Amino acid sequence: MLGYLIKRLLMLVPLFLGITLITFTVIHLAPGEPVEMQTAMNPKISAQTRQKLREYYGLDKPLYVQYGKWLTRLSKLDFGRSFASDNRPVIDKIKERIPITLSLNIIALVLEFGLAIPIGILAATHRETLLDRGITIFVFLGFAVPTFWLALLLMYLFGVKFGWLPISGLHSLGSEGFSPVRWLIDMGRHLLLPIAVATFGSLAGLSRYMRANMLEVLGQDYITTARAKGLGERAVIYRHALKNALLPVITLLGFSLPGLIGGSVIFETIFAIPGMGQLFYMGVMARDYPLVMGILVIGAFLTLVGNLLADLCYALADPRIRHGG
Amino acid sequence: MTNLYTLYWNRFRSNRFAVAAALVVLSLFILSFLAPLITPYDPDAIDAYHVLLPPSGAHWFGTDELGRDVFTRVVYGARISLKVGFVAVGIAVLVGTVVGLVAGYYGGWPDTILMRLVDIMLCFPTFFLILAVIAMLEPSIWYIMIIIGLTGWMGVARLVRAEVLSLRERDFILAARALGASDLRIIFRHIFPNAMTPVLVSATLGVAGAILTESALSFLGIGVQPPTPSWGNILTSGKDYIEFAWWLSLFPGLAILVTVLSYNLLGEGIRDALDPRLGRR
């Protein structure tokens, strides 16, 4: 296990370097240079300041020198300063946004797995029945619904038409004066729709995957054996089949992270939630290069860590990998 | 060979959902090619006297904030969606196939490097990457198609590589090599056609994904730029007028839903027809 762990940790280094290289290349593909963009929008910046900025970002140096400098600063968690008028360090801006996006996504992830696994089992054990058909239709609709449209419809129904739920932000006006319980309930009401949208987005794929796994496992010889020795259907499904059907789902946990983080741009923008997705969107619109690069690197890094954790869980759960790898 | 294709066709035909989906996809093509014949309105014609009208006999899907006919804009929007879907997926399939063929056939360090590249690309939240690149460039439909393609080839590369790995050791490849066929000939003449089945399926599903991505980008205002109608940017005004004009949000969304649903069902149908092993789930 230790050997496997060390091997996986060592693999992180080239992958992380690759992430930074791609981020750097992508940003420098753009015609014109960042300083031009920043100064063009602000007539007050003099030629002298422009030169200073150029030196700070090392823009007068060749690209590989710039990349090296950027990488050195990254290793000290220095992502540079935002081009926005507040001119704050990018890392501070990201730090205050990350908790919101991460907790939203973790809640959505838990809900997603909590719902998709039973749905998948139900569909597999009731194969070809009305229930299975119904679930399949739901799954295909889920695949096809654009999340932003779903958000729009929910906003219209619950926010505008019935007026049950708030449709933007995290807190109501004047929530500072609320008691802690009321404050929490208020935030929960604000989060209900965004979390529903975030969860629904990937629920379909996961439940279909779970159904397929379950069906495959149910076709195995050891299940026939279990049935042949007279075990009840419950024991067969929950004790023998489920564990094996769940194994591949663990890896999917890691894979669903980039989708979730990427998806947060959409629902955070629509519901005006001050998270990383919204920050990224604003950064992109303002061409705030240091901010965009910072979030790209951190987003990919989070995925990398997520994948690693998922793989470790998989290794813990599956002795074949633990001992073989 | 003809017998095999008859078998595929018969299997496909017996799947009602897939046939229905194929018909929808076909009608979308016809609709978008014949757009000017189908609707009497000009998609960009502003009509200040008929602003935000609800659906009626004259305007089936109502009118938008500039008095333009929403049905007309949705029909013309289909053109954009189909174009983006096919070009983006074409690029993804091309890049993915080449990467997968090279990695799988040659193995060794080209394989290691290419597959690590796939791993790295899969780490990025794709939507972030697309957003970043598009915002750095000028928004244009060509950039959108290229970027959606360049961020979507990894799955195809993995599929093709896996197929090549299993084909490489087969007897007919060995026979071709023994007869003195060059690498290129073996790859394109013998391996490529055999590895295409899963790619066809993943490409069909990819069209659905690309259409969704384009509509999300256009919705956020960095995709197809107005006044050119796209389903996503009609929904942008749908959001602004959601309190007074539900039809602006409902119809373009339904158009996306139906289109994406059809491509997904079509993809599944093709997979079941070509490879029943995978379909019997």
Chai-1 contact restraints between the chains, C-beta under 6 A:
chainA,res_idxA,chainB,res_idxB,connection_type,confidence,min_distance_angstrom,max_distance_angstrom,comment,restraint_id
A,L15,B,I120,contact,1.0,0.0,6.0,A-B,restraint_1
A,G18,B,I120,contact,1.0,0.0,6.0,A-B,restraint_2
A,I19,B,I120,contact,1.0,0.0,6.0,A-B,restraint_3
A,I19,B,C123,contact,1.0,0.0,6.0,A-B,restraint_4
A,V26,B,V133,contact,1.0,0.0,6.0,A-B,restraint_5
A,A30,B,M136,contact,1.0,0.0,6.0,A-B,restraint_6
A,F143,B,N264,contact,1.0,0.0,6.0,A-B,restraint_7
A,A144,B,L257,contact,1.0,0.0,6.0,A-B,restraint_8
A,A144,B,V260,contact,1.0,0.0,6.0,A-B,restraint_9
A,A144,B,L261,contact,1.0,0.0,6.0,A-B,restraint_10
A,V145,B,L257,contact,1.0,0.0,6.0,A-B,restraint_11
A,P146,B,L212,contact,1.0,0.0,6.0,A-B,restraint_12
A,P146,B,S215,contact,1.0,0.0,6.0,A-B,restraint_13
A,P146,B,I256,contact,1.0,0.0,6.0,A-B,restraint_14
A,F148,B,A216,contact,1.0,0.0,6.0,A-B,restraint_15
A,F148,B,F219,contact,1.0,0.0,6.0,A-B,restraint_16
A,W149,B,G253,contact,1.0,0.0,6.0,A-B,restraint_17
A,L152,B,K239,contact,1.0,0.0,6.0,A-B,restraint_18
A,L152,B,S249,contact,1.0,0.0,6.0,A-B,restraint_19
A,Y156,B,I242,contact,1.0,0.0,6.0,A-B,restraint_20
A,V160,B,E243,contact,1.0,0.0,6.0,A-B,restraint_21
A,A212,B,R281,contact,1.0,0.0,6.0,A-B,restraint_22
A,L215,B,R281,contact,1.0,0.0,6.0,A-B,restraint_23
A,P258,B,P125,contact,1.0,0.0,6.0,A-B,restraint_24
A,I261,B,P125,contact,1.0,0.0,6.0,A-B,restraint_25
A,G262,B,P125,contact,1.0,0.0,6.0,A-B,restraint_26
A,G262,B,T126,contact,1.0,0.0,6.0,A-B,restraint_27
A,G262,B,F127,contact,1.0,0.0,6.0,A-B,restraint_28
A,G262,B,F128,contact,1.0,0.0,6.0,A-B,restraint_29
A,V265,B,F127,contact,1.0,0.0,6.0,A-B,restraint_30
A,I266,B,A216,contact,1.0,0.0,6.0,A-B,restraint_31
A,V284,B,L131,contact,1.0,0.0,6.0,A-B,restraint_32
A,V284,B,A135,contact,1.0,0.0,6.0,A-B,restraint_33
A,V292,B,A132,contact,1.0,0.0,6.0,A-B,restraint_34
A,L296,B,F128,contact,1.0,0.0,6.0,A-B,restraint_35
A,G299,B,P125,contact,1.0,0.0,6.0,A-B,restraint_36
A,G299,B,F128,contact,1.0,0.0,6.0,A-B,restraint_37
A,A300,B,C123,contact,1.0,0.0,6.0,A-B,restraint_38
A,A300,B,F124,contact,1.0,0.0,6.0,A-B,restraint_39
A,T303,B,C123,contact,1.0,0.0,6.0,A-B,restraint_40
A,L304,B,C123,contact,1.0,0.0,6.0,A-B,restraint_41
